[in-house]
Amino acid sequence: MSVNNITVCPHCNLNMELKMAPFERDGVIIGNFEAYVCPNCGRAFYTNNGYQELNKFTMKKKN
Ligand SMILES: [Zn+2]
C-alpha cells in the first residue's frame, strides 16, 4: 500500500513533508503515523517506523 523511504511524491515530483498522518480504515481513523505527505496531492507514504506502528493496529483483531 505504500513505498518506504520515498521522500519525493512520484505523482507530483515534489518534496514531501515528514509528519504524522492519519490512517483511516473502514471510515474510522485508527491513529496518526509517521509518514511523508505530499503537499500537493496529499498522498501519505508511511515510513518504516510509521508502517510498523500501523501494523500493530491493523493486525489487531477484535475480540
Ligand atoms: Zn503528490
N, CA, C, O and the ligand as a Tripos MOL2 file, in Angstrom:
@<TRIPOS>MOLECULE
protein
  253   251    64     0     0
PROTEIN
NO_CHARGES

@<TRIPOS>ATOM
      1 N           0.8110   -1.1920    0.0000 N.3       1 MET1
      2 CA          0.0000    0.0000    0.0000 C.3       1 MET1
      3 C           0.8480    1.2470    0.0000 C.2       1 MET1
      4 O           0.3860    2.3160   -0.4000 O.2       1 MET1
      5 N           2.0690    1.1250    0.4400 N.am      2 SER2
      6 CA          2.9370    2.3030    0.4220 C.3       2 SER2
      7 C           4.3680    1.8740    0.1460 C.2       2 SER2
      8 O           4.7270    0.7080    0.3130 O.2       2 SER2
      9 N           5.1560    2.8080   -0.2670 N.am      3 VAL3
     10 CA          6.5510    2.5260   -0.5560 C.3       3 VAL3
     11 C           7.4000    3.2210    0.4900 C.2       3 VAL3
     12 O           7.2370    4.4130    0.7520 O.2       3 VAL3
     13 N           8.2950    2.4730    1.0730 N.am      4 ASN4
     14 CA          9.1340    3.0530    2.1160 C.3       4 ASN4
     15 C          10.2750    3.8770    1.5310 C.2       4 ASN4
     16 O          10.7110    3.6790    0.3970 O.2       4 ASN4
     17 N          10.7280    4.7930    2.3430 N.am      5 ASN5
     18 CA         11.9060    5.5820    2.0000 C.3       5 ASN5
     19 C          11.7270    6.4620    0.7670 C.2       5 ASN5
     20 O          12.6920    6.7900    0.0780 O.2       5 ASN5
     21 N          10.5060    6.8300    0.5070 N.am      6 ILE6
     22 CA         10.2470    7.7970   -0.5600 C.3       6 ILE6
     23 C          10.0940    9.1710    0.0870 C.2       6 ILE6
     24 O           9.3530    9.3280    1.0570 O.2       6 ILE6
     25 N          10.7870   10.1470   -0.4460 N.am      7 THR7
     26 CA         10.6260   11.4890    0.0980 C.3       7 THR7
     27 C          10.1410   12.4610   -0.9660 C.2       7 THR7
     28 O           9.8530   13.6220   -0.6760 O.2       7 THR7
     29 N          10.0550   11.9840   -2.1840 N.am      8 VAL8
     30 CA          9.5430   12.8100   -3.2720 C.3       8 VAL8
     31 C           8.3030   12.1250   -3.8340 C.2       8 VAL8
     32 O           8.3210   10.9330   -4.1410 O.2       8 VAL8
     33 N           7.2390   12.8890   -3.9610 N.am      9 CYS9
     34 CA          5.9980   12.2990   -4.4620 C.3       9 CYS9
     35 C           6.1890   11.8500   -5.9120 C.2       9 CYS9
     36 O           6.5690   12.6520   -6.7660 O.2       9 CYS9
     37 N           5.9270   10.5710   -6.1910 N.am     10 PRO10
     38 CA          6.1050   10.0580   -7.5530 C.3      10 PRO10
     39 C           5.0510   10.5900   -8.5160 C.2      10 PRO10
     40 O           5.2070   10.4870   -9.7330 O.2      10 PRO10
     41 N           4.0040   11.1450   -7.9840 N.am     11 HIS11
     42 CA          2.9290   11.6580   -8.8350 C.3      11 HIS11
     43 C           3.1430   13.1200   -9.1780 C.2      11 HIS11
     44 O           2.8510   13.5560  -10.2920 O.2      11 HIS11
     45 N           3.6550   13.8760   -8.2150 N.am     12 CYS12
     46 CA          3.8110   15.3240   -8.3950 C.3      12 CYS12
     47 C           5.2750   15.7340   -8.5300 C.2      12 CYS12
     48 O           5.5790   16.8560   -8.9340 O.2      12 CYS12
     49 N           6.1770   14.8170   -8.1900 N.am     13 ASN13
     50 CA          7.6030   15.1190   -8.2080 C.3      13 ASN13
     51 C           7.9470   16.2920   -7.2920 C.2      13 ASN13
     52 O           8.7760   17.1400   -7.6220 O.2      13 ASN13
     53 N           7.2900   16.3170   -6.1370 N.am     14 LEU14
     54 CA          7.5310   17.3630   -5.1460 C.3      14 LEU14
     55 C           8.0800   16.7290   -3.8700 C.2      14 LEU14
     56 O           7.7770   15.5810   -3.5460 O.2      14 LEU14
     57 N           8.8880   17.4980   -3.1600 N.am     15 ASN15
     58 CA          9.3640   17.0150   -1.8690 C.3      15 ASN15
     59 C           8.1970   16.9160   -0.8980 C.2      15 ASN15
     60 O           7.3580   17.8130   -0.8130 O.2      15 ASN15
     61 N           8.1640   15.8200   -0.1780 N.am     16 MET16
     62 CA          7.0850   15.6350    0.7790 C.3      16 MET16
     63 C           7.5410   15.9970    2.1790 C.2      16 MET16
     64 O           8.7350   16.0300    2.4780 O.2      16 MET16
     65 N           6.5630   16.2670    3.0290 N.am     17 GLU17
     66 CA          6.8420   16.6420    4.4080 C.3      17 GLU17
     67 C           6.7550   15.4220    5.2980 C.2      17 GLU17
     68 O           5.8540   14.5930    5.1640 O.2      17 GLU17
     69 N           7.7240   15.3250    6.2220 N.am     18 LEU18
     70 CA          7.6700   14.2470    7.2090 C.3      18 LEU18
     71 C           6.7790   14.7090    8.3460 C.2      18 LEU18
     72 O           7.0780   15.6880    9.0290 O.2      18 LEU18
     73 N           5.6900   13.9990    8.5390 N.am     19 LYS19
     74 CA          4.8000   14.3590    9.6390 C.3      19 LYS19
     75 C           3.9330   13.1780   10.0200 C.2      19 LYS19
     76 O           4.0290   12.1000    9.4320 O.2      19 LYS19
     77 N           3.1030   13.3930   10.9920 N.am     20 MET20
     78 CA          2.2010   12.3470   11.4220 C.3      20 MET20
     79 C           0.9370   12.4350   10.5790 C.2      20 MET20
     80 O           0.2500   13.4560   10.5670 O.2      20 MET20
     81 N           0.6480   11.3570    9.8820 N.am     21 ALA21
     82 CA         -0.5170   11.3490    9.0060 C.3      21 ALA21
     83 C          -1.5780   10.3960    9.5480 C.2      21 ALA21
     84 O          -1.2670    9.2890    9.9870 O.2      21 ALA21
     85 N          -2.8210   10.8320    9.5130 N.am     22 PRO22
     86 CA         -3.8950    9.9520    9.9810 C.3      22 PRO22
     87 C          -4.1190    8.7970    9.0190 C.2      22 PRO22
     88 O          -4.0730    8.9710    7.8010 O.2      22 PRO22
     89 N          -4.3610    7.6260    9.5720 N.am     23 PHE23
     90 CA         -4.6700    6.4750    8.7330 C.3      23 PHE23
     91 C          -6.1120    6.0660    8.9940 C.2      23 PHE23
     92 O          -6.5270    5.8460   10.1310 O.2      23 PHE23
     93 N          -6.8610    5.9720    7.8960 N.am     24 GLU24
     94 CA         -8.2740    5.6560    8.0070 C.3      24 GLU24
     95 C          -8.5530    4.2660    7.4510 C.2      24 GLU24
     96 O          -8.0170    3.8790    6.4130 O.2      24 GLU24
     97 N          -9.3810    3.5380    8.1410 N.am     25 ARG25
     98 CA         -9.7540    2.2100    7.6770 C.3      25 ARG25
     99 C         -11.2340    1.9980    7.9620 C.2      25 ARG25
    100 O         -11.6960    2.1590    9.0910 O.2      25 ARG25
    101 N         -11.9500    1.6400    6.9370 N.am     26 ASP26
    102 CA        -13.3980    1.4480    7.0580 C.3      26 ASP26
    103 C         -14.0720    2.6930    7.6230 C.2      26 ASP26
    104 O         -15.0210    2.6030    8.4010 O.2      26 ASP26
    105 N         -13.5650    3.8540    7.2180 N.am     27 GLY27
    106 CA        -14.1720    5.1120    7.6430 C.3      27 GLY27
    107 C         -13.8150    5.5390    9.0520 C.2      27 GLY27
    108 O         -14.3310    6.5360    9.5550 O.2      27 GLY27
    109 N         -12.9310    4.7840    9.6910 N.am     28 VAL28
    110 CA        -12.5320    5.1060   11.0550 C.3      28 VAL28
    111 C         -11.0470    5.4390   11.0680 C.2      28 VAL28
    112 O         -10.2320    4.6890   10.5300 O.2      28 VAL28
    113 N         -10.7000    6.5570   11.6800 N.am     29 ILE29
    114 CA         -9.2860    6.8990   11.7900 C.3      29 ILE29
    115 C          -8.6750    6.0940   12.9230 C.2      29 ILE29
    116 O          -9.0670    6.2160   14.0830 O.2      29 ILE29
    117 N          -7.7070    5.2710   12.5590 N.am     30 ILE30
    118 CA         -7.0780    4.3760   13.5260 C.3      30 ILE30
    119 C          -6.0800    5.1380   14.3930 C.2      30 ILE30
    120 O          -5.9540    4.8870   15.5920 O.2      30 ILE30
    121 N          -5.3790    6.0710   13.7630 N.am     31 GLY31
    122 CA         -4.4000    6.8370   14.5160 C.3      31 GLY31
    123 C          -3.5150    7.6130   13.5730 C.2      31 GLY31
    124 O          -3.6940    7.5630   12.3570 O.2      31 GLY31
    125 N          -2.5570    8.3340   14.1340 N.am     32 ASN32
    126 CA         -1.6210    9.0950   13.3260 C.3      32 ASN32
    127 C          -0.2850    8.3890   13.2990 C.2      32 ASN32
    128 O           0.2280    7.9590   14.3320 O.2      32 ASN32
    129 N           0.2720    8.2730   12.1110 N.am     33 PHE33
    130 CA          1.5120    7.5300   11.9460 C.3      33 PHE33
    131 C           2.5100    8.3390   11.1400 C.2      33 PHE33
    132 O           2.1390    9.1650   10.3050 O.2      33 PHE33
    133 N           3.7840    8.0840   11.4060 N.am     34 GLU34
    134 CA          4.8520    8.8250   10.7440 C.3      34 GLU34
    135 C           4.8420    8.5450    9.2470 C.2      34 GLU34
    136 O           4.8960    7.3910    8.8220 O.2      34 GLU34
    137 N           4.7730    9.5930    8.4640 N.am     35 ALA35
    138 CA          4.7070    9.4170    7.0210 C.3      35 ALA35
    139 C           5.2240   10.6550    6.3030 C.2      35 ALA35
    140 O           5.2750   11.7490    6.8640 O.2      35 ALA35
    141 N           5.6040   10.4530    5.0530 N.am     36 TYR36
    142 CA          5.8890   11.5860    4.1920 C.3      36 TYR36
    143 C           4.6000   11.9040    3.4610 C.2      36 TYR36
    144 O           3.9930   11.0370    2.8320 O.2      36 TYR36
    145 N           4.1940   13.1510    3.5530 N.am     37 VAL37
    146 CA          2.9230   13.5500    2.9540 C.3      37 VAL37
    147 C           3.1670   14.6030    1.8800 C.2      37 VAL37
    148 O           3.8580   15.5960    2.1030 O.2      37 VAL37
    149 N           2.5850   14.3610    0.7150 N.am     38 CYS38
    150 CA          2.7380   15.2930   -0.3970 C.3      38 CYS38
    151 C           1.8680   16.5250   -0.1510 C.2      38 CYS38
    152 O           0.6750   16.3930    0.1200 O.2      38 CYS38
    153 N           2.4550   17.7230   -0.2450 N.am     39 PRO39
    154 CA          1.6770   18.9490   -0.0050 C.3      39 PRO39
    155 C           0.7020   19.2420   -1.1460 C.2      39 PRO39
    156 O          -0.2090   20.0570   -0.9970 O.2      39 PRO39
    157 N           0.8950   18.5800   -2.2700 N.am     40 ASN40
    158 CA          0.0290   18.8350   -3.4170 C.3      40 ASN40
    159 C          -1.1590   17.8770   -3.4650 C.2      40 ASN40
    160 O          -2.3080   18.3160   -3.4340 O.2      40 ASN40
    161 N          -0.8940   16.5810   -3.5390 N.am     41 CYS41
    162 CA         -1.9920   15.6250   -3.6920 C.3      41 CYS41
    163 C          -2.4190   15.0020   -2.3700 C.2      41 CYS41
    164 O          -3.4660   14.3600   -2.2870 O.2      41 CYS41
    165 N          -1.5970   15.1970   -1.3320 N.am     42 GLY42
    166 CA         -1.9970   14.7000   -0.0130 C.3      42 GLY42
    167 C          -1.7590   13.2260    0.2110 C.2      42 GLY42
    168 O          -2.1460   12.6880    1.2480 O.2      42 GLY42
    169 N          -1.1290   12.5630   -0.7390 N.am     43 ARG43
    170 CA         -0.8350   11.1420   -0.5400 C.3      43 ARG43
    171 C           0.1540   10.9810    0.6050 C.2      43 ARG43
    172 O           1.0680   11.7880    0.7690 O.2      43 ARG43
    173 N          -0.0380    9.9410    1.3850 N.am     44 ALA44
    174 CA          0.8560    9.6690    2.5040 C.3      44 ALA44
    175 C           1.6260    8.3890    2.2370 C.2      44 ALA44
    176 O           1.0520    7.3520    1.9040 O.2      44 ALA44
    177 N           2.9260    8.4850    2.3890 N.am     45 PHE45
    178 CA          3.7860    7.3080    2.2540 C.3      45 PHE45
    179 C           4.4040    7.0560    3.6150 C.2      45 PHE45
    180 O           5.2720    7.8040    4.0640 O.2      45 PHE45
    181 N           3.9570    6.0110    4.2570 N.am     46 TYR46
    182 CA          4.3980    5.7560    5.6170 C.3      46 TYR46
    183 C           5.8460    5.3020    5.6530 C.2      46 TYR46
    184 O           6.3010    4.5310    4.8080 O.2      46 TYR46
    185 N           6.5500    5.7980    6.6480 N.am     47 THR47
    186 CA          7.9450    5.4010    6.8450 C.3      47 THR47
    187 C           7.9600    4.0070    7.4660 C.2      47 THR47
    188 O           6.9140    3.4770    7.8420 O.2      47 THR47
    189 N           9.1380    3.4220    7.5720 N.am     48 ASN48
    190 CA          9.2440    2.1080    8.2080 C.3      48 ASN48
    191 C           8.6870    2.1700    9.6220 C.2      48 ASN48
    192 O           7.9530    1.2790   10.0500 O.2      48 ASN48
    193 N           9.0400    3.2230   10.3390 N.am     49 ASN49
    194 CA          8.5410    3.3840   11.7030 C.3      49 ASN49
    195 C           7.0200    3.4960   11.7160 C.2      49 ASN49
    196 O           6.3300    2.8240   12.4810 O.2      49 ASN49
    197 N           6.5290    4.3600   10.8520 N.am     50 GLY50
    198 CA          5.0970    4.5630   10.7930 C.3      50 GLY50
    199 C           4.3610    3.3060   10.3970 C.2      50 GLY50
    200 O           3.2860    3.0030   10.9150 O.2      50 GLY50
    201 N           4.9520    2.5820    9.4750 N.am     51 TYR51
    202 CA          4.3200    1.3720    8.9700 C.3      51 TYR51
    203 C           4.2730    0.2840   10.0390 C.2      51 TYR51
    204 O           3.2910   -0.4500   10.1520 O.2      51 TYR51
    205 N           5.3390    0.1930   10.8140 N.am     52 GLN52
    206 CA          5.3600   -0.8040   11.8840 C.3      52 GLN52
    207 C           4.3130   -0.4900   12.9350 C.2      52 GLN52
    208 O           3.6220   -1.3780   13.4330 O.2      52 GLN52
    209 N           4.2080    0.7990   13.2640 N.am     53 GLU53
    210 CA          3.1920    1.2000   14.2360 C.3      53 GLU53
    211 C           1.8060    0.9120   13.6890 C.2      53 GLU53
    212 O           0.9140    0.4450   14.3970 O.2      53 GLU53
    213 N           1.6570    1.2020   12.4200 N.am     54 LEU54
    214 CA          0.3700    0.9810   11.7550 C.3      54 LEU54
    215 C          -0.0150   -0.4930   11.8110 C.2      54 LEU54
    216 O          -1.1680   -0.8290   12.0790 O.2      54 LEU54
    217 N           0.9420   -1.3570   11.5610 N.am     55 ASN55
    218 CA          0.6670   -2.7930   11.5610 C.3      55 ASN55
    219 C           0.2110   -3.2860   12.9260 C.2      55 ASN55
    220 O          -0.5840   -4.2200   13.0290 O.2      55 ASN55
    221 N           0.7290   -2.6430   13.9800 N.am     56 LYS56
    222 CA          0.3120   -3.0430   15.3190 C.3      56 LYS56
    223 C          -1.1900   -2.8570   15.4850 C.2      56 LYS56
    224 O          -1.8570   -3.6110   16.1930 O.2      56 LYS56
    225 N          -1.7010   -1.8310   14.8110 N.am     57 PHE57
    226 CA         -3.1310   -1.5540   14.9370 C.3      57 PHE57
    227 C          -3.9410   -2.3870   13.9600 C.2      57 PHE57
    228 O          -4.9640   -2.9670   14.3250 O.2      57 PHE57
    229 N          -3.4810   -2.4440   12.7200 N.am     58 THR58
    230 CA         -4.2820   -3.1260   11.7120 C.3      58 THR58
    231 C          -4.2620   -4.6330   11.8790 C.2      58 THR58
    232 O          -5.1680   -5.3170   11.4050 O.2      58 THR58
    233 N          -3.2410   -5.1640   12.5460 N.am     59 MET59
    234 CA         -3.1630   -6.6090   12.7230 C.3      59 MET59
    235 C          -3.9300   -7.0730   13.9470 C.2      59 MET59
    236 O          -4.1450   -8.2660   14.1590 O.2      59 MET59
    237 N          -4.3400   -6.0880   14.7530 N.am     60 LYS60
    238 CA         -5.1550   -6.4330   15.9120 C.3      60 LYS60
    239 C          -6.5260   -6.9170   15.4670 C.2      60 LYS60
    240 O          -7.1260   -6.3440   14.5580 O.2      60 LYS60
    241 N          -7.0050   -7.9360   16.0840 N.am     61 LYS61
    242 CA         -8.3470   -8.4010   15.7710 C.3      61 LYS61
    243 C          -9.2590   -8.0870   16.9360 C.2      61 LYS61
    244 O          -8.8620   -8.0710   18.1010 O.2      61 LYS61
    245 N         -10.4860   -7.8410   16.5680 N.am     62 LYS62
    246 CA        -11.4620   -7.5650   17.6280 C.3      62 LYS62
    247 C         -11.7730   -8.8440   18.3870 C.2      62 LYS62
    248 O         -11.9310   -9.9080   17.7880 O.2      62 LYS62
    249 N         -11.8600   -8.7370   19.6850 N.am     63 ASN63
    250 CA        -12.1810   -9.9230   20.4880 C.3      63 ASN63
    251 C         -13.6950  -10.1520   20.5080 C.2      63 ASN63
    252 O         -14.1670  -11.1030   21.1310 O.2      63 ASN63
    253 ZN          1.7510   14.3590   -4.8590 Zn       64 ZN64
@<TRIPOS>BOND
     1     1     2 1
     2     2     3 1
     3     3     4 2
     4     3     5 am
     5     5     6 1
     6     6     7 1
     7     7     8 2
     8     7     9 am
     9     9    10 1
    10    10    11 1
    11    11    12 2
    12    11    13 am
    13    13    14 1
    14    14    15 1
    15    15    16 2
    16    15    17 am
    17    17    18 1
    18    18    19 1
    19    19    20 2
    20    19    21 am
    21    21    22 1
    22    22    23 1
    23    23    24 2
    24    23    25 am
    25    25    26 1
    26    26    27 1
    27    27    28 2
    28    27    29 am
    29    29    30 1
    30    30    31 1
    31    31    32 2
    32    31    33 am
    33    33    34 1
    34    34    35 1
    35    35    36 2
    36    35    37 am
    37    37    38 1
    38    38    39 1
    39    39    40 2
    40    39    41 am
    41    41    42 1
    42    42    43 1
    43    43    44 2
    44    43    45 am
    45    45    46 1
    46    46    47 1
    47    47    48 2
    48    47    49 am
    49    49    50 1
    50    50    51 1
    51    51    52 2
    52    51    53 am
    53    53    54 1
    54    54    55 1
    55    55    56 2
    56    55    57 am
    57    57    58 1
    58    58    59 1
    59    59    60 2
    60    59    61 am
    61    61    62 1
    62    62    63 1
    63    63    64 2
    64    63    65 am
    65    65    66 1
    66    66    67 1
    67    67    68 2
    68    67    69 am
    69    69    70 1
    70    70    71 1
    71    71    72 2
    72    71    73 am
    73    73    74 1
    74    74    75 1
    75    75    76 2
    76    75    77 am
    77    77    78 1
    78    78    79 1
    79    79    80 2
    80    79    81 am
    81    81    82 1
    82    82    83 1
    83    83    84 2
    84    83    85 am
    85    85    86 1
    86    86    87 1
    87    87    88 2
    88    87    89 am
    89    89    90 1
    90    90    91 1
    91    91    92 2
    92    91    93 am
    93    93    94 1
    94    94    95 1
    95    95    96 2
    96    95    97 am
    97    97    98 1
    98    98    99 1
    99    99   100 2
   100    99   101 am
   101   101   102 1
   102   102   103 1
   103   103   104 2
   104   103   105 am
   105   105   106 1
   106   106   107 1
   107   107   108 2
   108   107   109 am
   109   109   110 1
   110   110   111 1
   111   111   112 2
   112   111   113 am
   113   113   114 1
   114   114   115 1
   115   115   116 2
   116   115   117 am
   117   117   118 1
   118   118   119 1
   119   119   120 2
   120   119   121 am
   121   121   122 1
   122   122   123 1
   123   123   124 2
   124   123   125 am
   125   125   126 1
   126   126   127 1
   127   127   128 2
   128   127   129 am
   129   129   130 1
   130   130   131 1
   131   131   132 2
   132   131   133 am
   133   133   134 1
   134   134   135 1
   135   135   136 2
   136   135   137 am
   137   137   138 1
   138   138   139 1
   139   139   140 2
   140   139   141 am
   141   141   142 1
   142   142   143 1
   143   143   144 2
   144   143   145 am
   145   145   146 1
   146   146   147 1
   147   147   148 2
   148   147   149 am
   149   149   150 1
   150   150   151 1
   151   151   152 2
   152   151   153 am
   153   153   154 1
   154   154   155 1
   155   155   156 2
   156   155   157 am
   157   157   158 1
   158   158   159 1
   159   159   160 2
   160   159   161 am
   161   161   162 1
   162   162   163 1
   163   163   164 2
   164   163   165 am
   165   165   166 1
   166   166   167 1
   167   167   168 2
   168   167   169 am
   169   169   170 1
   170   170   171 1
   171   171   172 2
   172   171   173 am
   173   173   174 1
   174   174   175 1
   175   175   176 2
   176   175   177 am
   177   177   178 1
   178   178   179 1
   179   179   180 2
   180   179   181 am
   181   181   182 1
   182   182   183 1
   183   183   184 2
   184   183   185 am
   185   185   186 1
   186   186   187 1
   187   187   188 2
   188   187   189 am
   189   189   190 1
   190   190   191 1
   191   191   192 2
   192   191   193 am
   193   193   194 1
   194   194   195 1
   195   195   196 2
   196   195   197 am
   197   197   198 1
   198   198   199 1
   199   199   200 2
   200   199   201 am
   201   201   202 1
   202   202   203 1
   203   203   204 2
   204   203   205 am
   205   205   206 1
   206   206   207 1
   207   207   208 2
   208   207   209 am
   209   209   210 1
   210   210   211 1
   211   211   212 2
   212   211   213 am
   213   213   214 1
   214   214   215 1
   215   215   216 2
   216   215   217 am
   217   217   218 1
   218   218   219 1
   219   219   220 2
   220   219   221 am
   221   221   222 1
   222   222   223 1
   223   223   224 2
   224   223   225 am
   225   225   226 1
   226   226   227 1
   227   227   228 2
   228   227   229 am
   229   229   230 1
   230   230   231 1
   231   231   232 2
   232   231   233 am
   233   233   234 1
   234   234   235 1
   235   235   236 2
   236   235   237 am
   237   237   238 1
   238   238   239 1
   239   239   240 2
   240   239   241 am
   241   241   242 1
   242   242   243 1
   243   243   244 2
   244   243   245 am
   245   245   246 1
   246   246   247 1
   247   247   248 2
   248   247   249 am
   249   249   250 1
   250   250   251 1
   251   251   252 2
@<TRIPOS>SUBSTRUCTURE
     1 MET1         2 RESIDUE 1 A MET
     2 SER2         6 RESIDUE 1 A SER
     3 VAL3        10 RESIDUE 1 A VAL
     4 ASN4        14 RESIDUE 1 A ASN
     5 ASN5        18 RESIDUE 1 A ASN
     6 ILE6        22 RESIDUE 1 A ILE
     7 THR7        26 RESIDUE 1 A THR
     8 VAL8        30 RESIDUE 1 A VAL
     9 CYS9        34 RESIDUE 1 A CYS
    10 PRO10       38 RESIDUE 1 A PRO
    11 HIS11       42 RESIDUE 1 A HIS
    12 CYS12       46 RESIDUE 1 A CYS
    13 ASN13       50 RESIDUE 1 A ASN
    14 LEU14       54 RESIDUE 1 A LEU
    15 ASN15       58 RESIDUE 1 A ASN
    16 MET16       62 RESIDUE 1 A MET
    17 GLU17       66 RESIDUE 1 A GLU
    18 LEU18       70 RESIDUE 1 A LEU
    19 LYS19       74 RESIDUE 1 A LYS
    20 MET20       78 RESIDUE 1 A MET
    21 ALA21       82 RESIDUE 1 A ALA
    22 PRO22       86 RESIDUE 1 A PRO
    23 PHE23       90 RESIDUE 1 A PHE
    24 GLU24       94 RESIDUE 1 A GLU
    25 ARG25       98 RESIDUE 1 A ARG
    26 ASP26      102 RESIDUE 1 A ASP
    27 GLY27      106 RESIDUE 1 A GLY
    28 VAL28      110 RESIDUE 1 A VAL
    29 ILE29      114 RESIDUE 1 A ILE
    30 ILE30      118 RESIDUE 1 A ILE
    31 GLY31      122 RESIDUE 1 A GLY
    32 ASN32      126 RESIDUE 1 A ASN
    33 PHE33      130 RESIDUE 1 A PHE
    34 GLU34      134 RESIDUE 1 A GLU
    35 ALA35      138 RESIDUE 1 A ALA
    36 TYR36      142 RESIDUE 1 A TYR
    37 VAL37      146 RESIDUE 1 A VAL
    38 CYS38      150 RESIDUE 1 A CYS
    39 PRO39      154 RESIDUE 1 A PRO
    40 ASN40      158 RESIDUE 1 A ASN
    41 CYS41      162 RESIDUE 1 A CYS
    42 GLY42      166 RESIDUE 1 A GLY
    43 ARG43      170 RESIDUE 1 A ARG
    44 ALA44      174 RESIDUE 1 A ALA
    45 PHE45      178 RESIDUE 1 A PHE
    46 TYR46      182 RESIDUE 1 A TYR
    47 THR47      186 RESIDUE 1 A THR
    48 ASN48      190 RESIDUE 1 A ASN
    49 ASN49      194 RESIDUE 1 A ASN
    50 GLY50      198 RESIDUE 1 A GLY
    51 TYR51      202 RESIDUE 1 A TYR
    52 GLN52      206 RESIDUE 1 A GLN
    53 GLU53      210 RESIDUE 1 A GLU
    54 LEU54      214 RESIDUE 1 A LEU
    55 ASN55      218 RESIDUE 1 A ASN
    56 LYS56      222 RESIDUE 1 A LYS
    57 PHE57      226 RESIDUE 1 A PHE
    58 THR58      230 RESIDUE 1 A THR
    59 MET59      234 RESIDUE 1 A MET
    60 LYS60      238 RESIDUE 1 A LYS
    61 LYS61      242 RESIDUE 1 A LYS
    62 LYS62      246 RESIDUE 1 A LYS
    63 ASN63      250 RESIDUE 1 A ASN
    64 ZN64       253 GROUP 0 **** ****
